Amino acid sequence: MAKIFCIANQKGGVGKTTTTVNLAAGLAKVGQRVLMVDLDPQGNATMGSGVDKRKLAHTVYDVLLESATIAEARVQSDKLKHCGCSYDILGANRELAGAEVELVEVERRERRLKEAIAAVDAEYDFVLIDCPPSLSMLTLNGLCCAHGVIVPMQCEYFALEGLTDLVNTIKQVKANLNDDLQIIGLLRVMFDPRITLQQQVGEQLKAHFGDKVFDTVIPRNVRLAEAPSYGLPGVAFDPASKGAQSFISFAKEMVARIDKK
């Protein structure tokens, strides 16, 4: 049975998509079977996985409206096959923005993704869901089917405020829609150890959340930032870079955490 995780943070620009595609590639690199679901209408996780969102025959939009199954809609990237870190991709494009309106009137609207994933659950070890930076019907679909939430965050003051909002949202979803939902862990991203404030916020997180803070820290890294323009995760674009090595370490930490449970 697959472990399903949302990568979520209500604050924009914190590296959710970078975390999703690089964790997917890192998990694939260490031998895990991975499905990456792009729930953001911008389709950045799709493009960053080497798939042209404009050429997709079916997307997560079709899956949510039940006009296609995941088995029919998923694709793989030829670019990633050559890098030894290939994973399945349920892509998204601008069509997905319309799903918000179309889902309002339908039955089981917040459980559409959960039911779709259940049909392919046995084929994967991990399902990673890239959520948009707002609490929308799309994010709700992700949270309803997830076992937990991975929260990428920068070690800055405003990030702590956004985290409080996210924790409250997760509590509400857990109470009303998904009893399994919990924060799996906080991932410190774009970390620069030379900045005293970042070190201080990192320590505050450790003090408050304890072992919910992942040991792995993702550094601020130029190669990770360059990779999306080549349509690749950093793990595939430059495997020797510090950023790629950190994500492979993070993938191993994730597998170890799941094995403990």
C-alpha positions in Angstrom: 0.0 0.0 0.0 1.4 3.4 -1.0 2.2 6.1 1.5 0.5 9.3 0.3 2.0 12.6 1.2 1.0 16.2 0.3 3.8 18.7 0.0 1.9 21.8 1.2 2.4 25.3 2.6 -0.1 28.2 2.3 2.8 30.6 1.8 3.9 30.9 -1.8 7.5 30.7 -3.1 8.8 28.4 -0.4 10.0 25.6 -2.7 7.0 23.2 -2.7 7.4 22.2 -6.3 11.2 21.9 -6.1 10.7 19.7 -3.0 8.1 17.5 -4.7 10.0 16.8 -7.9 13.3 16.3 -6.2 11.9 14.1 -3.5 10.2 12.0 -6.2 13.4 11.7 -8.2 15.4 11.0 -5.0 13.0 8.2 -3.9 13.1 6.7 -7.4 16.9 6.8 -7.3 16.9 4.8 -4.1 14.6 2.1 -5.6 11.1 3.3 -4.6 8.1 3.2 -7.0 6.7 6.8 -7.1 3.7 8.6 -8.5 3.9 12.4 -8.5 0.5 14.2 -8.7 0.6 17.8 -9.8 -2.4 19.6 -8.3 -1.3 23.1 -9.2 -2.9 24.6 -12.4 0.4 26.3 -13.2 1.7 22.8 -14.0 5.3 23.6 -12.8 5.8 20.1 -11.2 4.8 18.6 -14.6 7.2 20.7 -16.6 9.9 20.3 -14.0 9.6 16.5 -14.4 10.4 16.7 -18.1 6.8 16.6 -19.4 5.3 19.2 -21.7 2.0 20.1 -20.0 0.6 21.5 -23.3 0.8 18.1 -25.0 -0.9 15.9 -22.3 -3.8 13.9 -23.6 -5.2 13.5 -20.1 -4.4 15.4 -16.8 -5.4 15.3 -13.2 -8.3 17.5 -14.3 -9.8 14.5 -16.2 -9.2 12.3 -13.2 -11.0 14.7 -10.8 -14.0 14.9 -13.2 -13.9 11.1 -13.6 -13.5 11.2 -17.4 -10.1 9.3 -17.1 -8.4 7.0 -14.6 -4.9 7.5 -13.3 -3.8 4.5 -15.3 -5.0 6.3 -18.4 -3.7 9.7 -17.5 -0.2 9.0 -16.0 2.9 9.5 -18.1 6.7 9.1 -17.8 9.4 11.4 -18.9 12.0 10.1 -21.3 14.5 12.5 -19.9 14.2 10.9 -16.4 14.5 7.3 -17.8 18.0 8.2 -19.0 18.9 9.5 -15.5 17.9 6.4 -13.5 15.4 8.3 -11.4 12.1 7.9 -13.3 8.7 8.2 -11.7 5.1 8.3 -12.9 3.6 11.7 -13.4 -0.1 12.7 -13.2 0.3 16.1 -14.8 -1.6 19.4 -14.7 -2.1 22.4 -16.9 -4.4 25.5 -17.0 -7.5 23.3 -17.5 -7.2 22.4 -13.8 -8.2 26.0 -12.8 -11.7 25.2 -14.1 -12.0 22.2 -11.9 -12.5 24.4 -8.9 -15.8 25.7 -10.3 -16.9 22.4 -11.9 -16.4 20.4 -8.6 -18.6 22.7 -6.6 -21.8 21.0 -7.7 -20.7 17.4 -7.8 -21.0 14.6 -5.3 -17.9 13.4 -3.2 -16.1 16.5 -4.6 -13.4 16.5 -1.9 -12.8 12.7 -2.3 -12.4 12.4 -6.0 -8.6 12.1 -5.9 -8.7 9.6 -3.0 -10.9 7.3 -4.9 -8.8 7.5 -8.1 -5.5 6.8 -6.2 -7.1 3.8 -4.5 -7.4 2.1 -7.9 -3.6 2.2 -8.4 -2.5 2.2 -4.8 -0.8 -1.2 -4.9 1.5 -0.2 -7.8 3.4 2.4 -5.7 5.5 2.8 -2.6 5.0 6.6 -2.5 2.5 9.1 -3.9 3.6 12.7 -3.7 1.1 15.5 -4.3 2.2 19.0 -5.1 -0.5 21.4 -3.7 -1.2 24.9 -4.8 -0.4 27.7 -2.2 -4.0 28.2 -1.1 -6.7 26.2 0.7 -8.8 25.5 -2.4 -10.9 22.5 -3.5 -7.7 21.1 -5.1 -5.7 21.3 -1.9 -8.6 19.8 -0.1 -8.6 16.8 -2.5 -4.9 16.3 -1.7 -5.3 16.6 2.0 -8.3 14.2 2.1 -6.4 11.4 0.5 -3.0 11.9 2.3 -1.5 10.0 5.2 0.5 13.1 6.0 1.8 16.5 5.0 5.4 17.4 4.4 5.9 21.1 4.9 8.9 22.8 3.1 9.7 26.1 4.8 12.4 28.7 4.8 13.9 29.6 8.2 12.5 33.2 8.3 10.2 35.0 10.6 7.1 35.2 8.3 7.4 31.5 7.6 6.6 30.7 11.2 3.4 32.8 11.0 2.3 30.8 7.8 3.1 27.6 9.6 0.5 28.4 12.3 -2.2 28.8 9.7 -1.2 25.5 8.0 -1.3 23.6 11.3 -4.8 24.9 12.0 -6.0 23.9 8.5 -4.6 20.4 8.9 -6.4 20.1 12.3 -9.7 21.1 10.6 -9.3 18.6 7.8 -8.3 15.9 10.3 -11.4 16.6 12.4 -13.9 16.7 9.5 -12.6 14.8 6.5 -9.5 12.7 7.1 -8.7 11.1 10.4 -5.3 9.9 9.2 -3.9 13.3 8.4 -0.9 14.6 10.3 2.2 16.6 9.8 4.9 14.1 8.8 7.7 16.6 9.1 9.0 20.1 8.4 11.8 20.4 5.8 14.1 23.3 6.1 14.8 24.5 2.5 16.9 27.3 0.9 19.0 27.2 4.0 22.0 29.4 4.3 24.0 28.6 7.5 25.9 32.0 7.2 22.7 33.9 8.1 22.2 34.0 11.9 18.5 34.5 11.7 18.1 31.3 9.7 20.1 29.4 12.3 17.9 30.8 15.1 14.6 30.0 13.4 15.9 26.5 12.7 16.6 26.0 16.4 13.2 27.4 17.3 11.6 24.9 15.0 13.6 22.0 16.6 12.6 23.2 20.1 8.9 23.5 19.3 8.4 20.6 16.9 11.1 18.2 18.0 11.5 15.1 15.8 8.8 16.5 13.4 11.7 18.6 11.9 13.6 16.5 9.4 17.3 16.0 10.1 18.1 16.8 6.4 18.5 20.4 5.5 18.3 21.6 1.9 20.8 24.3 1.2 20.3 27.3 -1.1 21.8 25.9 -4.3 22.2 27.4 -7.8 22.0 24.1 -9.6 18.6 23.3 -8.0 17.4 26.7 -9.2 18.7 26.1 -12.7 17.3 22.6 -13.2 13.6 23.6 -13.9 14.6 25.6 -17.0 16.0 22.3 -18.4 12.8 20.4 -17.5 14.5 18.3 -14.9 14.6 17.9 -11.1 18.0 18.9 -9.6 18.6 15.3 -8.7 18.7 14.4 -12.4 20.2 17.7 -13.7 23.3 17.7 -11.6 23.4 14.6 -9.3 26.8 15.7 -7.8 25.5 19.1 -6.6 25.0 19.8 -2.9 21.3 20.4 -3.5 20.8 17.0 -5.3 22.8 15.2 -2.7 20.7 16.7 0.1 17.5 15.6 -1.6 18.8 12.0 -2.0 19.6 12.1 1.8 16.1 13.4 2.4 14.6 10.5 0.3 16.6 8.0 2.4 15.4 9.7 5.6 11.8 9.5 4.4 12.1 5.7 3.6 13.7 5.2 7.1 10.9 7.1 8.8 8.2 5.0 7.0 10.0 1.7 7.8 10.0 2.6 11.5 6.2 3.0 11.5 
